[in-house]
Amino acid sequence: MEGASQTPFVRAVGSLGLVRRWMTPFLRVSNACCGEKKVREFLAPYLESGLPVTAQIMGTRGDVLGELAVKCLEAGAVGIDLNCGCPSKRVVSGGAGGGALKDPLRLAETVRTIRSVIGQKTPFSVKMRTGFSDPEEMTELIPRLADAGIDKFFIHFRTVREQYLPVPGRTERLRKAAAAASPLPVIVNGDISDAEDGLTLLEETGAAGLMIARGLLRDPWLLLRFENADVPSPEEGRRRFSAALEAFDAHGGNKLELVRMIWGEDSPEFRALCGERRRKS
């Protein structure tokens, strides 16, 4: 969750024991790799939790991404994920994120380059959408990426062009994705808001798991509900999580974005924070 997953968020989640492992937001590079110091600073909040960390990377050049992947592994990450799903127009226009899906041949070559430098044993996944403009594109994309060296898929059911618009066919699209990737595991993503919905989606798609993003903020104990754990209600969970954010000094735009995601723009909590910021400015 770009813009939300900053240090206070990571520490709050860790202090409450809400996750078993991490996938970071993307670390983006262009024509040159960033230095080891930046990589270590980026990974530090996740690694300090003591949980396994998969580093998510994004860019267009396979050689640069390969160098970045190695630095992430040396810093303590246990796996690499290549972001091919970000629908930001700025990102896509440069050929990164979801823009990579427009050129399957080049993307496959990028995957092969990264795999060649991280070795065959390092877990290597791709986070993607069902296609750039048409969900049928995944029937070519997924097998091609599997052959190039991907061993796990995280798939959001919308296409890149669909951004975050309401679109039908989530279950059918993700069922096709899981079938196209078989026998490799597919972790499905998109609009999963409660445990019942998630379990139904798993059953109906044959997916290996669920990826929860914004749903975790509306129900911070959502992942633990799948374990039949004794957890607080969503309302109580939001209050406990908000208190933890305060304890870890969430502030500024990051705090505003988190409160918006947790409570919604029409909530008293969000309106109160907006009013507080206006008074201080």
C-alpha positions, 0 to 999 in steps of 0.5 A: 500500500504505497503511501500507507506502509511507512514506519509507524504503520509497520511498527503498529502492525508488528506490535499487534501481531497482525501478520506472519510475514511482509511484502514491502511496497515497491522500491523503484529504480530506473537507469541505475540501482540505488545504493546499499544504504537506501536499500537497508533503510527501506527494508529496516522497519520490516526486518526489525519485526523479525518476520520474513520479508519479501522485497517488492521491486519495480523498474524496466531494466533487467540488469538494474533490477537484478542488482537491486534484487541482490542488494535486497537479499544481502540486506536480509530479504528472503524473497523478491517480488517484481511489481507488474501491477501498479496502474499509476499513469506516471509509472505505466507511461514509463513502462514500469509497473502495470506498463510492463504487461504491454510487452510480454516478451520484454517482461519475460526477458527481464524476469530471466535476467533477475532469475539468473542473478538471484539463483534458482533457489530464491523465491521469486514472484510477480505481482500483476494484474490480469492484463493491461487492457484485456483480462484474456491477456493473462492466458499468454502472460502467466505461462510465459512468466512461469517459463522465464523463472517466476515461481509464484503469482500475486494477481489482482483481478482488474486490468491495468486500464481498469485502475480501481473501477468497479468491474464484474467477473472477479471470481471468473477472472481469478479462476482462469488465472489460477488455471493458467498458472497451475501447478504454480501457486496463485495468491489472489487480490482485489476487494477482499473485505471480510473473511467469508468473502475471502474463503469463498473466493479461495474455494471458487477459484482454486487459488493458493492464498489471499493477498489483503491490502486496504481490507486490513485497515478496515479490519486490522485482525482480518488475516487472523480471522482466517485462522479462526483466532479469537479476535476483536470486532472490526470496530474495536480493531480499528480503535486498537490499531489507531491507538497503536499508530498514535503510539508509534507517532504517525503524523502528517500526510501519512496519518491523514491517509491512514485515517482515511483508509481506516475510517473512511472520508465521511467518518467523524475521525477523518473530518476531525483530523482534517479540521485539526490540520486546517487549524494548525496551517 
